[in-house]
């Protein structure tokens, strides 16, 4: 590609590998500059699109929600939903299920997202905190302000090596807050300095009398060893199903770093449980399970988008698949 002369930062990005940035790359006029990258394969450590939780829930494990401001929250004029106006940190918001439906606040993906509504008496100080994560290298999530009319929403990202008290967190998103545009925007943060330490990761909403803040498609990845064929048995992970889309069945592969109770469930786009695929204690290793497109009563389900969620100890991940008939 052609770039202007000068000194640049160059980043290589691939969806299945850790991104790498080279700084201070000098580009000279009428010369070809070659930049070599070594990208390490990535492994999804924790992933959540918020689709499997009860609609409008204000507590949704394994996340920890901390409402520091304790303020009554704003709603939307002439619109109602469960837990509207209640003091809350974040809520599983479903714009299509409010009365009447909210038509200009679509999720980034699916039907649900985590939302933080403005406190009425003070600035927000609300925390969305992951379970404890190991081997984290990179954080990605999508966020959006509902509107810029009252000012953009504000966020901070923090990491804690000790616990889930807000005072435990070190902010990694900069000295000030990050203003969030009123269109879905992806945010990426490097966690490599914490890779050897179990951590909690938090999104802190610090908006001041705005409206509501939206978070979707939250993902933490870590590095695997490309030369180690046994890696799947040495990390806990829920992998992408294959094929996807599928008909009539698809195979889901998952791995456990250590012995653990495992639960894998399938949900429809309404967040309703469709099928329990695995609910058992497993030894460390790699496993596969096949879903044949039936529910817990062995009835065939209709075509559409489904989500499969795995919980194993402190690990939790949700992925999307499409059944096409």
Protein Blocks (a to p, Z undefined) as FASTA:
>chain_A
ZZdedddddddddfkbccdddehiacdehiacdddddddddddfbdcehlmpcehiabdc
fbdcddfkopacdddehiacehihiacfbdcddfklmccddfklccfbhjbdcdddddfk
bccdddddddddehiabdcdddddfbfknopadddddddfkbmcfklpccfebjbdcddd
fbdcdddddfklmmmpccddddddfbehiabdcdehiaddddddfklmklmmmcccdddd
ddddddfbdcdddddfbdcddddddddfkopafbdfbdcdddedddddddehiafkopac
deddddddddehjbccdddddddZZ
